[in-house]
Amino acid sequence: MKSLFIKYKSVIKFILTFLLVYIGMSLLYKLYLNASVGSQYFPDYITNLVAYQCQALLNFINYNTELVKHLTEPSIKLIIRGHYLARVVEGCNAVSVIILFMAFVIAFSGKLKTTIIFLLSGSVIIYVVNLIRIVLISVALYHFPKQSEILHSVVFPGIIYGMVFLLWMFWVNRFSNIGKNNE
């Protein structure tokens, strides 16, 4: 048993670090969401911010957009040119994806300064790509409403998770300490 532990020490360390960071950050995020109930920013500050930033981007590209607080669920209705197209819910704000991204990078840590810079810049990239993703899905839903299922459940998750995967691969191949301890 001890020899297996020694042999797979780096794998075990990765898994434990990943799980501890992921669970810890997810619990903190859950506390944030619980504290957001009843705040002036509906449904929570970050989701509200994402909705209004998407509205600004859509208006900028001449898609007259209106946001309306959903009356029966914690979401914001996105209305383009008078057509109710989508809801912006907590899951649209990319925080859970950023938590997943950060847990992986921390589990495959590199130098402290490099890790912190990559965590911050990667989080910003994911956030911006997520805004663009929501704008694109909104425009696509406006023009191709019959394709909503494939757009929402296949194409657009592929964009955000594809970006995270590319960032992870860049991190592992360029900055992480993986493999450096075995050289």
N, C-alpha and C positions, 0 to 999 in steps of 0.2 A: 504493500500500500504506500509506504514511504517513497519507494522508487517511482511509483506512478505520479505522486505529488511533485516530486523533484523534476521528473520528465516533463510534466505539463504545468509547471509553475507559472509560466507566462500566460498560458491560456486561462488558468484559474484566476490569476490576478486580473486579467482583462475582464472576465465575466463578472467577478465580484465588484470591481471598480465601476463597470458599466451599470450594473444593477443598483448599486448604492447611489450613484450620481443620478440615474434616471428616476428611481423611486423618490429620492430626496427632493429633486427639483419638481417632480410631479406633485408631491405633497405640498410644497410651497405654492405651486400654481393653483392647486385646489383651494388652499387657504385664501389666496388672492381672489379667486372666483367667489368664494363664500362671502368674503368681505365686500365684494362689489354689489351684492344683492341690495337693491333699493337705492343705489347711488344715482347721481344726476346723469351719469353716462350709462346708457342702456345698450346692451345687457351688461357690459363691463367696459372699462376704459379702452382697452386695446382693441376689442372687437368694434367698438364705436369708432375709434380712430381709423381702423382699416376701412370701415364702411364709408366714412366721409372722405378719406383719401381716394378711394376708388371712385366716388361720386365726382370729385374734382378732376380726376384723370378722364373719366367718361365725358364730363362736360367739356373738357379741354379738346377732346377729339370730336366734338359736336354731337354727342349723344345726350340730349337733354335728360338728366337723371334726377329723380326725386327719391328721398329716403323717408320711410314712414315706420315708426315704431309698431311692431307687431303687437296686437292686442291680446293674443292668447298664448304666446310663447316667447321665450327670450331671444328674439331675433329682430333684425331690421329688414323691412321689405325694400327691395331694390326695384324701382320702377323706371323704365326707359321709354321716353316718348309716350307716356300714358299706359304702357304695358307692364303689368306686374310680372317680372321674370324670375326673380330668385330671392332667397333670404340670405342675409349675412348672419351666420350663427357663430358661436364661440369657436367652433372647429375651423372656421375660415380665417382665423387670425394668425395662423402659422406658429403659435407659441408651442404647441405640442410637438410639432416638427422640429422646431429649434431646440427644444429640450432633448429630443432624440439625437439630433446632430451633436449637441454639446456633450452628451453622455459618451458617445462614441469617441469623440476627439480627446476628451479627458482620459478615457480608458486606454487610449493609444497615445498618451501624452508625449510631448517633446520637451524642448527647453521651455521654461516658464514664460518668458517674455513672448516667444514665438507662439506658444499655445494660447496665451491671452489675446494676442493680436489676431490670430486665426479664428478664435471663438467669436470675437467681436465682428470682424469683417465678414466671416461666414454667416453669422446671424443677420447682419444687415443685408447681405446678398439674398438670403432665403426670404427675408421680409419683403424686399423689393420685387423679387421674382413672384412672390405670392400676390402682391398687389397687381402686377401685370397679368398674372394668371386669372385673377378675378375679373379684371377688365376684359380680358380676351373671352372668358367664358360668358360674360354678360353680353358682349357684342355677338358672339356665336349663337347664344340662345335667342337673341333678338332676331337674327337672320335665319336661323335653322332650328326652330323650336321642336321639331320632330326628332331631332338628334340629341335632345337633352340628356337622356340616360347615358349614352356612350360618352358625350362630352364631359358630364359631371363625374361619372364613375370610372372612366378609363383614361381619356386623353389628359384631362387637367390634373388628376393625381399623379399621372406619369411625369408631368412637368416638374412638380414640386419635389417628388421623391427622386426623380432623375437628377435634379440639381443637387440634392443632398448626397446622393451616391457619388456624383462627380467630385464634390467637395471632399467627401471621405477618402476617395481614391487619391486625390491630390495630396491630402494630408498624410496618408499612410506612406505614399511613395516619396514624398518630399521632406516632411518635417518630423514624423513620429520617431520614437526611439526603437520601434520594432525592428528586430534584426540587428540593430547596432550592438545590443548586449551579447549577441552570439558571435560577433566577429573577432 
